[in-house]
C-alpha cells in the first residue's frame, strides 16, 4: 500500500532537498511559519519611520573604520591601518563601491588569507587576488 500524497489545489507537495512528500500537517506548519515570518517583517517595517539614504564611504572614513576594527583585536603595540596599506584600502573601497558591509567583508576575507599566507602586510596586489565578493 502506498502512502497517499498530499495535494494542494491539485499539486503534490514535495520537500525539494530531500524529495520527501510533505504531509498535510507539515504543509500547514510551513504555511503558518511563512505567515508568522511575513507578519513579523511587516510589523518591523512599519516601525521604520523614515528611510535614510547612506552616502558611500570615503577614503578617510574607511581608514578610520578599519583602524577601529583592528584596534578591537590588537594585542600588541600596532596602530593605524597596518597590516593594510593605503593603496590596499583604496582598492577595497573601489571594490566595495563604498558599501560598508562589503568593505568589512573584503577586509575580513583578506585578513584570513594573510594569516594563512603568514604575510607581514597587505598590499593592493594581495587584495586584488583575494577580494572576491560572493552574493
C-alpha positions in Angstrom: 0.0 0.0 0.0 1.4 3.4 -0.9 1.1 6.4 1.2 -1.4 9.0 0.0 0.4 12.0 -1.4 -1.0 15.3 0.0 -2.4 17.7 -2.7 -2.8 21.4 -2.5 -5.1 22.7 -5.2 -4.2 19.6 -7.3 -0.4 19.9 -6.7 1.7 17.3 -4.9 3.9 19.0 -2.3 7.5 17.7 -2.1 10.4 18.9 0.0 12.8 19.7 -2.7 16.1 19.0 -0.9 15.1 15.6 0.4 12.5 14.7 -2.3 10.2 13.6 0.6 6.5 14.1 0.2 5.2 16.5 2.8 2.2 15.6 4.9 -0.8 17.9 5.3 0.4 18.8 8.8 3.8 19.7 7.6 2.3 21.8 4.9 0.1 23.6 7.4 3.0 24.2 9.8 5.1 25.7 6.9 2.2 27.9 5.8 1.8 29.1 9.4 5.5 29.7 9.8 5.6 31.7 6.5 2.6 33.8 7.6 4.2 34.5 11.0 7.5 35.4 9.4 5.8 37.8 7.0 3.8 39.4 9.8 6.9 40.0 11.8 8.6 41.5 8.7 5.7 43.9 8.1 5.4 44.8 11.8 9.1 45.6 11.8 9.0 47.6 8.5 6.1 49.7 9.9 8.3 50.8 12.8 10.8 52.3 10.5 9.8 56.0 10.5 11.9 57.1 7.6 14.3 55.6 5.2 17.8 57.1 5.2 20.0 57.1 2.1 23.5 56.5 3.2 26.4 58.1 1.3 29.2 55.8 0.3 32.3 55.6 2.5 35.1 58.0 1.8 38.8 57.0 2.0 39.1 58.7 5.4 36.0 57.0 6.8 37.3 53.6 5.6 40.7 54.2 7.1 39.1 55.1 10.5 36.7 52.2 10.3 39.4 49.6 9.6 41.7 51.2 12.3 38.9 50.9 14.8 38.1 47.3 13.9 41.7 46.3 14.1 42.2 48.1 17.4 39.5 46.0 19.0 41.5 42.9 18.2 45.1 44.1 18.6 47.1 42.7 21.4 50.4 44.5 20.7 51.5 48.0 20.1 50.2 48.1 16.5 48.3 51.1 15.4 46.8 52.6 12.4 45.6 50.6 9.4 48.5 48.1 9.4 48.8 45.4 8.1 46.8 47.2 5.3 48.4 49.8 3.2 46.6 52.9 2.0 46.7 51.5 -1.6 45.2 48.3 -0.5 42.3 50.1 1.3 41.8 52.3 -1.7 41.3 49.1 -3.7 38.9 47.7 -1.0 36.9 51.0 -1.3 36.8 50.7 -5.1 35.6 47.0 -5.0 33.0 47.6 -2.3 31.7 50.8 -4.1 31.7 52.5 -0.7 29.3 49.9 0.9 30.3 49.4 4.5 29.2 45.8 4.8 31.1 44.8 1.6 34.2 46.7 2.7 34.3 44.9 6.0 33.6 41.5 4.4 36.5 42.1 1.9 38.8 43.2 4.8 37.8 40.2 6.9 38.4 37.7 4.0 41.7 39.3 3.1 42.9 39.2 6.8 42.0 35.5 6.9 44.1 34.9 3.8 47.0 37.0 5.2 47.1 34.7 8.3 47.1 31.6 6.1 49.9 33.0 3.9 51.8 34.2 7.0 52.3 37.6 5.3 53.5 40.7 7.1 51.4 43.3 5.2 48.5 43.6 2.8 49.3 45.5 -0.3 46.9 46.3 -3.2 48.1 43.2 -5.2 47.3 40.9 -2.3 43.8 42.4 -2.0 43.2 42.2 -5.8 43.9 38.5 -5.6 41.7 37.9 -2.5 38.9 40.3 -2.7 36.2 38.2 -4.3 32.7 39.3 -3.2 30.2 36.5 -3.0 26.4 37.1 -3.3 
